[in-house]
């Protein structure tokens, strides 16, 4: 009898811990990347697209352009609709939401 109660308690405890871990995992995934994280991603783009996303005279300026326009291109690279030499690889490295945040970031640079 005592042992049954103990094993039931253990099972309930294990279920609670499991439930807690699953919820924590879901929370971690749902958390929006911080503005600092987005600016770090964006700074890697600036190696080719210039400081603040301005690459004068190259046709690669992305800073200050509408977010929809930038996101449209990034999603088209990711899906392979738009052929590219580099950007299809780059775009695949980010989730759709991350690309949206990066596009928003560049659109705010004047
Ligand atoms: C290694 C250099 C390089 C890096 C790094 C890079 N790009 Fe590009 N990007 C290019 C090139 C080159 C093109 C032209 C398409 C092609 O051939 O890939 C381009 C095109 C684009 C375009 C379309 C521009 C237009 O007007 O058609 C967008 C938007 C863009 N990149 C955004 C980004 C973002 C956002 C990042 C960072 C996540 C990034 N790029 C990182 C080289 C780079």
Boltz pocket constraint, residues with backbone or C-beta under 6 A from the ligand:
constraints:
  - pocket:
      binder: B
      contacts: [[A, 41], [A, 42], [A, 44], [A, 45], [A, 46], [A, 47], [A, 48], [A, 49], [A, 59], [A, 60], [A, 61], [A, 62], [A, 69], [A, 70], [A, 71], [A, 73], [A, 74], [A, 83], [A, 84], [A, 85], [A, 86], [A, 87], [A, 88], [A, 90], [A, 102], [A, 103]]
      max_distance: 6.0
